[in-house]
Amino acid sequence: MKKLMAEFIGTMWLVLGGCGSAVLAAAFPDLGIGFVGVSLAFGLTVVTMAYAIGHISGCHLNPAVSVGLWMGGRFDAKDLLPYIVSQVLGAVAGAAILYLIASGKAGFEVGGFAANGFGEHSPGGYSMTAALVTEIVMTFMFLIIILGATHSKAPAGMAGLAIGLGLVLIHLISIPVTNTSVNPARSTSQAIFAGGWALGQLWLFWVAPIIGGALAGLVYKYLSPED
């Protein structure tokens, strides 16, 4: 239960910090932080939680990460579903807190609510195929970074920083394409509040990250140096 609570809190912070920066800070011309600021915010949530709860739960914060670690032989299958449920619930809690804060401003409209999308709902107007490829490849690389940085032979104490910076880079690349998911829990939480099109396109942001994470687990299991 301690591990599950840690995953709940960590994923809540990921959504509140990352999506919160997009909803509350990036939209204002005079105070806006832009997509670079949002990218940094997502990375910082992972860095801070890696050192806060990494020793408790491993700090997955993402169903695709849990699947990738399982496929890579780093995570027990019996913990997979409980972790995913805790991550989704934590993400929804983070989105609910964000909604309560954002709706406190006069004239607030939910709009996209930092949801992920493709086609007309892609920030740059990218197609479904482009979104699918982007999410698979970005999640694949994210898991390669995670699996490598947390390997027993990797430099000690640097994993959280490497993973957080990796997520910053992923956002810098893919925000224009899909608004960056690489995390089904994050996508689900925002889609629930955005509704409509966001729920209709949510399937891609489960399928693609899970495929990318699973492939990375298999590849890194092959690449991993023997003990």
N, C-alpha and C positions, 0 to 999 in steps of 0.2 A: 504493500500500500504506500510506503514511503516513496518508492520509485515512481509509482503511478501519479502520486501527488506532485512530485517534482516535475514530471513530464507535463502535467496539467498547468502548473504555474509557469514553467518555461515557455510553453507554446502560447499561453495567454500573453506573456510579455513580448514574444515575437510578433504577434498580431498587433498588440497595442502600440509597440514601438515602431514597427515597420509600416503597417497600414495606417497607424495614427499619424505618422509623419506625412504620408501622402494625402490623407483626408484633411488634416488640421493645418499643416504648414506649407505644403507644396502648392496649394491652390491660390495663394494670395500674392499678387504682383509685388507688393511692397515688403512682404515678410517671407515670400516663398523661398524654399530651399532647392527647388528643382529636382529633376530625377537623379542628379548626383547626390544630393542630400538624402533622398529616399534610399538610394543604394547604400549609403553609409549607415543609415539608421537600421536597415535590416542586418547588415554585418555586425553592427555594435550590439544588437540584441543577442546574436549568437555568441559573440565573444564574452559578453557579460555573463550569460547563462552557462557557458562552457566551464567557467571557473567557479560559478556559484553552485551548480547542480551536477556537473560532470562526474564527480566522485560519488554521486548518489544514484543516478539513473543512466549515466552515459550521455545525457543531454542530446537525445535524438531530435525532439521537437517536430517530427516530420514522419508521416507514414512511409514515405519513399526511402528515408534514411533507415528506418527499422527494417524494411524489406531488404534493402541492399546489404545491411550488416548481417541479416539472417542468411542471405544467399552467399555471403562471403565467409560464412562459418564463424561469425563473431557474436551471434545473438541467438538465444534459445527460442525455438519455435513456439513453445508454450507461452512465452511472454509477448508474442507478436500482436495478437488481437487486443489484449488489455492495453498495451502501449498505444495502439492506433486509436482506440476508443478514448483514452485519456487525452491524447493529442487533439483530437477533433473537439472534444468538450472544452478543453482549454482554449482552443482557437475561437470557438463560439463565444465563450465568456469574454475573451479579449475584444471581440467585435461588438458584443453587447455593451461593454463599458465605453468603447469608442463611440457607439451610436448615442449613448446617453450624454456624453460630452459634446459631440458634434451638434446634436439636436438642441442644445442650449443656446445656439446662436439664432437670432431672428432671421427668418427667411430660409432656414435650412431646408435643403432638398437632398434626399438620399443619393440620387443619381447613380453613378457607377460604384460608389463607395469602395474604391480601390480594388474592385473585382477584376478577375482575369478574363480576357476574351480574345476572339479572333474575328477576321472579316471587318465589318463596320465597327466592331467593339474593340478592335486592336488599336492601341494608341497611334500606330503608324499605318493602319489599314492593311496589315499583313493577312494572308490567306490562312485557311485551316491547315493546309499542308505545311506552310512555313511555321505555324504555331506548334504543330505536332513535332516537327523535326527539332525546333528550338528547345522545347521542353524535354524531349528525350535526351538530347545531347547535353544540355546544361545540367540536368539531373545526373546524368552519367558522370560528367566531370566533377560535380559536387561530391559524389560518393567516392570517386577515385581520390580526391583530396582528403576526404574524411578517413577512408581506409588506410591511406598512406601516412597521414599525419598522426594517427592513433596507433600505428604499428609499434610493437615492442622495440624495434630497432630504430625508430625515428627519434629525433632529438627530443629529449624529455622536456615537458612543460610548455611546448610551443604549439601544441595541437589546436588549442582554442583560437589563437591568433591566426594561424594558417587557414582554418575553416572559416572564420569570420571574414577574412580578407577575400577568400575564395567566393563567398556569397556576395560580397560587394561587387566583385568583378562580374559575376553572373548577372547581377541586376543591371550593371552598366551596359552589358551586351543586349539583354533581352527585354528590358522595360519597353522599348519601342515596339516590340513584336507582340508580346502577350501581357504586358504589365507585370511580368515575371511571377510564375508560381513556383515551380520545382518543389511544391509542397501541397499535397491534396488537402491537408487540414486548413491551411491558410486560405486556399481557394474556396473551400466549403463555407467557412465562417463568413466571408464577405458576400458570397453568392446568396446566402440565406437572407441577408438584409437588403441586397440590391434587387433580388427576385428576378422574375421575367427572364430576359435573355441570359443573365448570368447563371441561373439555374439550368437553363437549356444547354449551355455550353460547358457546364461543369464536368461532364464526362471526360473531356479531353484532359482536364487538369487532375484527374485521377489516373487515367490510363497511361498517359505519356510519362509522368514522373515515376510511376511504379515500374514501367518497362525500363526506363533509364537507370533507376536504382538497382533493379535486379540484374541487368546486364553488367553494370559496374562491379557488383558483388562477385559475379562469375569471373570476370576478367581479372580483377585484383587477386582473387583466390589463386589464379594461375600465375600471376606476376609475383606474388608475395614471396620474399626470401624465406628459405627454410630455416627453422630454428637450429 
